[in-house]
């Protein structure tokens, strides 16, 4: 399973308000049950002639007072493969939802 995690900073105290429009503009689908949740879940579907893939994304609070959150991206693809849809989505999403770095924190991907 391919899994990538990084940390970011929300724009507001609502994950939906901070990130939903960016994810939807990217082409991700947010199930209705997450519109008022403390977490934000989204799916990205890619179908082509050879395979059908789905990438999952979950944004959760690490510290809501400081607006710090965790971004987790995963799929059923083998992680060792170089060109997975999971890596592609991570690279593109991390341009829309910028990683948060601090001197005491290491990147976890």
N, C-alpha and C positions, 0 to 999 in steps of 0.2 A: 504494500500500500504506500502510495506517495503521500507525504505529510510535510507541510512547511508552516512554521509559525514565526510571526514577528509581532512587534509592539508598535502602537501608534498613539496619536493624541486626537481625541474627539473635538469637534468644534463647539458642541453644546453638551448638556447633561442627558441628552437623548441619543442613543446610538442610531435610531431610525432617522431622526432629523439630521444627524451628522453625516451619515453614509448612504442611506437608501437611494437617494437620487444619483449618486456616483455609480453605485452598483447597477442600478436599472439602466442608466445611460450606457454602461459597458455591455449590457445584454444579459445580465443575471436576472433570475426570477426570484422574488421574495414571496414565500407563501403568506397568505393573508393572516394566518395565526401568529405571525411574528411582528405584525404592525404595531402592537402595543406591548411587546415583550421587553424584558431587561436585556435580552440578547438579540442579535440580529443574524438570521440564517438566510443564506441565498444559495441558489444553484445555477450552474452554467452548463448548458447542454450543447454538445457539438456532435453533429452527425455528418459523416461523409460516406463515400461508397465502401470503404474498407472497415470502418468501426464506428461504434456509437459510444461516446464517453460523457460522463457527468463529473463535474468538479463541484465540491461542496465548500462553502465558506461560512465560518462562524465568527462573529465579533462579540466578545464578552468584556465586561469591565474587569480591569485589574485594580484600579483605584478610581472610583467614580468622582470623588472630590477633586482629584487632580486631572480628571478627564483622560486617564490613561487606559488603554484597552489592548486586548490581545486579538490578533487576526490569525485564524487557523484556516488553512486551505488544504484539502485532501481529496484524493480520488482512489479508485481501485487499481490504478495503473502500477506497474512495478516501479519502485522508487529508483532503482539502479539504472533504469533507462534514461538516456540523456535528454531526449526531446519528448517529454510527456506534456499532455495538455495541462496538467497540474502546474508544472514549472512555467509554462507559457502564461497561464492565468495569473500566477503569482507575480511574474515579472511585470505584467501589464497593470494589475491591481496595485502593486506597490508604487507605481507611478501616479496613480489616482489617490491612493491613501498612503501617504508618505510614512516610512518607518520612523519611529522615535528612538533616538539614541541618547544614552547618558554615559558618563564616564564609568559608572559602576555597573553597567549592564552590558552583557554580551549578546550578540545576535544569535538566535537559536535556529538558524536554518543553515 
